[in-house]
């Protein structure tokens, strides 16, 4: 038997129906997947791998779009 435990954070916009899913692996690399109408239509997401020490910069950039 094998299993995996991982932390996941989801930012979901219910009005526009998109979300960002942040996950991390055992090395501390954070992966971000954006799911939106296009990804649902075509069944594709593009993950972004961000080193753990850079994730705050990414979140700060996202908050600028509020």
Secondary structure, DSSP 8 states (H G I E B T S, - for coil): -------EEEEEETTTTEEEEEEE-TT--EEEEEE-HHHHHHT----EEE-GGGHHHHHHHHHTT-
